[in-house]
Amino acid sequence: MTTTDHPSVGPDGVEEPSSSAFYEDDDAKVKLHFGIDPHEPWPDDVPRGQDDSRWRFQDNPKLARMAELKIAFCWILTLLAGIGFAVTYVVGGQTQAEGALLAVGFLGMGVGLILWARDLLPGTEVTASRGSHNVSDRSKREAAAEALNRTIDPIARRPFLFRLLGLVGGVFGLAALFPIASLGDRPHRSLYKTAWGPGVRVVDQDNQPLKPSDIKVNGILTVFPENGIDDAQSSTVLINLGNAPFDVRPGTQGWNIGGLVAFSKICTHAGCPVGLYNSTTHQLVCPCHQSTFDVLKGCNPVFGPASRSLPQLPLAVDTEGYLISSKGYQEPVGPGFWNRA
């Protein structure tokens, strides 16, 4: 590798050596300096003597070492904050402490990166030639790519900080994932199922079984599967339509007991409880967004944002005269979700 002065043209038209240099390798392939071909005159719009590889403490190893220690301190602080956050979360959590530890962690990471960029990486402003506005030739494109890669070597020359950054990023990043556990268990197939099934008794909020005669004409009652009152997916409304002309949808024959019908209480729009019943029009209304379902038409939506009917629960009576479900809901209850068939 040889070093050659860059030629430039002075006021008298004679080529002058530049204070900047270009390099020529053994294959005589000349690398461009700031995008200037070494065989062309030095452009008037480019200052001489520029050095885009210089960094702040290049001439002071002691201060450079101090900068490394400052950065290491910041990232060790982030590492400890990440560990503290994980421990706090696992032992029960405390919102204020978790927030403070996250703040310290992100602050330490950010300050360390800023110090590294300011003190240990090339940061001198340089001016390149504007050149022509045509498509750059290959040599100029290669020079631009080389300029973008000049910060890789300074980073690689500091393996201690580089490894510490990887350790801190891994630990702190892992700690930041802990709150995902607060989202609850993965649903798997649970969105497709409820606690209703063949022979499950219908009970009220006190877990007391019900008989058809317990629901008066035009009456409505929120019911649950026996021993499944806490199952949010299973909340159901039981309505006695009396002699009203109820349309039996295809595939639901025998799901009602006279005028007694049951539908999911979970709105198919946003999951709110559909508990308002207009006995005059036989309509169920969701209080959240006013989705309205016509009970006589199989709880088909007739107003509001809901686009699907409320699923119907098949009813039957056991040998003791109590209401039971002859089988569970035949479609997912509630609003649509990402992988619903």
N, C-alpha and C positions, 0 to 999 in steps of 0.2 A: 504494500500500500504506500503510495507516494503522495506528498503534499505539494500543491502547485498554487501559486498566487493567481487570483482571478484577474484577467485583463480588463481594463476599463479605458475609456477614451477621454482624454483631457480636453480643455478648451481649444488647444492648438491641433486637435485631431490625432495626437500621438497616443498610443495605448499606454496606460499607466497601470502599475500593479495595484490591486485592491488590498485593503487590510483584512478582508475576509478571504477564506481559502476554500478550494474545492478539492475533492479527492478522486484519484484515478486508481483503479485496481489493476491486477495483472492482465485482465482481458481488455484493458484500455476502454472500459465502459465508464464514462464520466457520470458521477452523481451530481444532480443539480443542487445548487445552493440557493435556497429561497425561491425556487422555480425559475432560475435564470440559467440559460445555457452558457457554459463557460467560454464558448466560442463566439458569443455575441457581446456587443458593447454593454457596459454596465448601465442599467436604466436610471434616468434622472429621478424617478419617484421612489427609489430604494436607498435608504441611508446605508452608509458603509460601516463596517466594523460591528455588525450585529452578531449576537450569539444566543441562539434559542435553546441552548443546552445548559445554561447557567442557572444555578439555584441559590437560594438565599445564603446558606451557610457553607457554600462550597469551599471557601478559603479558611474556614474556622472549624476544624474537626471537633473541638471541645463543645462549641455551641450546637453543632450537629448532633453530638451524643446527648446533650441536654434535651434537645428537641425530641429525640427518640424516647427518652425516659418520660417526658411529659405525655407523649402520645400513649406509651405503655400504661402510664398511670390512669389516663382517661378510660382506656379499654378494659383495664382490670376492674375499674369501678363499674363499668357496664357489666362485666362478667359476674361480679358479686351481686349487683342489682338483679340480674336475671335469675341467679340461684335463689336469692331472697324472695323474689316474686313467686317462683315455683313452690318453695317451701310454704310460704304464706297461704297460697291457694290450696295446697294439699291438706294443710292442717285445719282448714275451715274457712279461710278467707276473711279479709278485712278490707273493705273497699278503699278507705283512705290510704292504708299502707300499700296496697297493691298499686294504686294510682301514683303514689310518691315514688315507688320503686321503678315503675315504668318510666316516669319522667326522668329520674336519675340515669336510668339505662340509656334512653334515647339521647339525653344530653351528652353523656360521656362518649357515646359512639360518634355523635355529630362533631363535637369539639375535637376529638382525636383525628377525624378525617380532615377537618379544616386545618389543623396544625400540620398534618402531613403534607397537604397540598401547598400550604404557604411556605414551609421551612425546608422541605426535603425534595420537592419536585420542581422541575424547571418552570419558572414563572415569569421570565423576561418577555416583554412584548417585542415582537419583531414585525417588520413590514416587508411584504413580498410585492413583487411587481404585479401590476394590474394585467399586464400582457394584452394579448388580443382577445376579442370576444368570440373567436371561432372555437370549435371543439378542440380541447387540449390534445396534444399528441401523447403518445405512450410514455415518453420520458417524463413529461410534466405530471402525468397521472401517477407514475411511480414515485416521483419526488413528493407529491402530496401524501401518498400512503405512508412513505417513510417518515414524514413529519408527524403524522398522527401516531406512529408507533414509538416515538422517542421517549414517552413516559414509561414504557414497559421495563426498560433496563433499570432505571432508578428504583422502581418498585422491587424488582427481583434482587437488587443488590442489598436489600434490607430484609433478609429472611426471617429475622426475629419478629419484626413488626408484621410481616406478611402472615406468618403462622399464628401469631397472637390474634390478628384480625379474623382469621378463619375460625379459631377456637371461640372467640367472643361472639362472632356471628352465629355459629352453630348453637351455642348454649342459650344465648339471649333469644334467638329465633325460636328455639324449641320451647322456651319458657312462655313466649308470647302465644304459643298455640294451646296452652293449658285451658284458657277460658272456653275453648270450643266444647269442652266437656259439659259446660253449663247449658248447652243447647239441648241436652237430653239424649236419650238413646236413639240410635238410628232406627227409622221406622220399619225397614225391611218390608214385610207384607202386612204389617199391623193396620195400615190405612184401608186395607180391603176387608177387614174383619171387625166384628163387634162381639159382645158377650152373649148375643142372642143365638139360639140354636134350637134344634128339635126338642120339644118338651120342657123348655125353660119357662118357669112361671113368671107372670107379669105381676110386679109389685109396685107399691107407691113409695114415696120418699122415706117412709118408716119401715120399709122392707116387709110390708104386709101384703099377702096375696089378695087378688081382686077377682070378683065374679062379674059377669056381664051386667047383672042388675045393679052393681055399685055405681054405674055411670048413667046418669039421667039423660033423657033426650035433650039434645043441644048442649050437653055437658062436654067438658074437655078436662083431661087430667094428664099431667106429665108422669110417665111410668118408666120403670127400669127392669132389667132382668134380675131375677132373684139373686141376691148376694153379689150384684154387680152395679150397685148404685154409684160407685166411684168411677165407673168406666164412662168417660166423657163421650166416647163414640156411640154409646148405646142409648142415649137419651131419646125418648119417644113420646109422641103425643097420642093419646087415646081419645077418640071422638065418637059420640053417639049421634048419628044423623037421623035417627028415627025412621020415618017413612019417606024421607027425601029421596028423589030419584038419583041414586048413585050409579055412575057408569063404571062397570067392571072392565078394566083394560085387559087386552089379550095376555094370557099367561098368568093372570092373577085371580082366576076363578077359585072360589072357596077361601080366599084370604080374609074375608070379612065374616062377621057373625051377625047376620041381620043388618042393622044399620050401624054396627060397631066396627070402626076401622082404626088402623094405627099407622102413623107415618113418622119418619125420622124428624126429630125436632131441630136438626142442624141445617141451617139454610145452605142451599147449594151455591150461593154466591160467595159469601165471605165467612161462613161458619157461625154466624150469630144464632141465638136460640129463637126459633119461630114459635112464639107463645101467645100471640094476640089472635083471638078467634072471633069473627063476626058471624054469629049464629043466624043472622037474617039472610046474608048472602052465602053463607057456608064457605067463608074464605079465611085462610090463615095469612097473617101479615107479619113480616119480619120487622122489628122495630129499628134496626140499624139503617137499612137503605130502602125500606118500604117495598121490598119484593113481596108480591101477593100471589098466593097459591089457591086455586079453585079445588076444594076438597071433593066436590061432586064429580070432578073430571080427573080424579086420581092425583090430586095436588099438582096439577099442571100450572106453571107460572103464567099469570095473565097480566102482570104489571111489575115494573121494576127491573133491576139488572140481572136477576137470576135467570138462567137459561135452561135449567134442567128441573124436572119434577122432583119432589121429595120422595125418596124411596119408601115403599110400603112394606110393612112388616106382616107376614102371614100369621093370622090368629087361629086359635082352636081352643077347645075346652077339655080339661082332663077328666078323669073318672070322678073326681071330687067336685066338679063343677067350677073349678078355678080357670081363669084365663091363662093360656100358655102360648108360646110361639111354636107354630108347627115346624118352622125352620128359620134360619137367620135371614138377614137382609140379603137379597140376591144381587145387589150392586153396592159399590162403595158409597158410604154416606158422606154428607158434607160437600164442601167445594171441590172442584177439580184439582188435581195435582199433576206433577211432572210426568209420571209414567202410567197414568190411568189408561187402561185399554179403552 
